[in-house]
Amino acid sequence: MDLTKKSMENVEYMIEKIKEKLKVLNFDAIKPSHFDENLYDDLKDIYDMVMKKTSFSPSEMQAIAEELGNLRKK
């Protein structure tokens, strides 16, 4: 997967991997369709940070969820 290319396919991939890594229980709350390709770089930054860590505190998970919420289409 070449994440250097901005595409909806890559957005979908990153969202799914973030959900898997964070073990998101409410999968409907985070859908790739909620995100715009224009915010790809911001989403990629979150993805990179999430993939580097092995565990997350509740406050970190909350902060990530908030950042994803900020990136959602209005």
Contact map, one row per residue, 1 for C-alpha under 8 A:
11100000010000000000000000000000000000000000000000000000000000000000000000
11111000010000000000000000000000000000000000000000000000000000000000000000
11111100010000000000000000000000000000000001000000000000000000000000000000
01111100000000000000000000000000000000000000000000000000000000000000000000
01111110010000000000000000000000000000000000000000000000000000000000000000
00111111011000000000000000000000000010010000000000000000000000000000000000
00001111111000000000000000000000000010000000000000000000000000000000000000
00000111111100000000000000000001000010000000000000000000000000000000000000
00000011111110000000000000000000000000000000000000000000000000000000000000
11101111111111000000000000000000000000000000000000000000000000000000000000
00000111111111100000000000000001001010010010000000000000000000000000000000
00000001111111110000000000000011100000000000000000000000000000000000000000
00000000111111111000000000000000000000000000000000000000000000000000000000
00000000011111111100000000000000000000000011001000000000000000000000000000
00000000001111111110000000000111000000000000001000000000000000000000000000
00000000000111111111000000000001000000000000000000000000000000000000000000
00000000000011111111100000000000000000000000001000000000000000000000000000
00000000000001111111110000000000000000000000001001100000000000000000000000
00000000000000111111111100100100000000000000000000000000000000000000000000
00000000000000011111111100000000000000000000000000000000000000000000000000
00000000000000001111111100000000000000000000000001100000000000000000000000
00000000000000000111111100000000000000000000000000000001000010000000000000
00000000000000000011111110000000000000000000000000000000000000000000000000
00000000000000000011111111100000000000000000000000000000000000000000000000
00000000000000000000001111100000000000000000000000000000000000000000000000
00000000000000000000000111111100000000000000000000000000000000000000000000
00000000000000000010000111111110000000000000000000000000000000000000000000
00000000000000000000000001111110000000000000000000000000000000000000000000
00000000000000000000000001111110000000000000000000000000000000000000000000
00000000000000100010000001111111010000000000000000000000000000000000000000
00000000000100100000000000111111111000000000000000000000000000000000000000
00000001001100110000000000000111111000000000000000000000000000000000000000
00000000000100000000000000000011111100000000000000000000000000000000000000
00000000000000000000000000000111111100000000000000000000000000000000000110
00000000001000000000000000000011111110100000000000000000000000000000001110
00000000000000000000000000000000111111110000000000000000000000000000001110
00000111001000000000000000000000001111110000000000000000000000000000000000
00000000000000000000000000000000000111111000000000000000000000000000000000
00000000000000000000000000000000001111111110000000000000000000000000001000
00000100001000000000000000000000000111111111000000000000000000000000000000
00000000000000000000000000000000000001111111100000000000000000000000000000
00000000000000000000000000000000000000111111110000000000000000000000001000
00000000001001000000000000000000000000111111111000000000000000000001001000
00100000000001000000000000000000000000011111111100000000000000000000000000
00000000000000000000000000000000000000001111111110000000000000000000000000
00000000000000000000000000000000000000000111111111000000000000010000000000
00000000000001101100000000000000000000000011111111100000000000000000000000
00000000000000000000000000000000000000000001111111110000000000000000000000
00000000000000000000000000000000000000000000111111111000000000000000000000
00000000000000000100100000000000000000000000011111111000000000000000000000
00000000000000000100100000000000000000000000001111111100000000000000000000
00000000000000000000000000000000000000000000000111111100000000000000000000
00000000000000000000000000000000000000000000000011111111000000000000000000
00000000000000000000000000000000000000000000000000111111000000000000000000
00000000000000000000000000000000000000000000000000001111100000000000000000
00000000000000000000010000000000000000000000000000001111111110000000000000
00000000000000000000000000000000000000000000000000000011111110000000000000
00000000000000000000000000000000000000000000000000000001111111000000000000
00000000000000000000000000000000000000000000000000000001111111100000000000
00000000000000000000000000000000000000000000000000000001111111110000000000
00000000000000000000010000000000000000000000000000000001111111111000000000
00000000000000000000000000000000000000000000000000000000011111111100000000
00000000000000000000000000000000000000000000000000000000001111111110000000
00000000000000000000000000000000000000000000010000000000000111111111000000
00000000000000000000000000000000000000000000000000000000000011111111100000
00000000000000000000000000000000000000000000000000000000000001111111110000
00000000000000000000000000000000000000000000000000000000000000111111111000
00000000000000000000000000000000000000000010000000000000000000011111111100
00000000000000000000000000000000000000000000000000000000000000001111111100
00000000000000000000000000000000000000000000000000000000000000000111111100
00000000000000000000000000000000001100100110000000000000000000000011111110
00000000000000000000000000000000011100000000000000000000000000000001111111
00000000000000000000000000000000011100000000000000000000000000000000001111
00000000000000000000000000000000000000000000000000000000000000000000000111
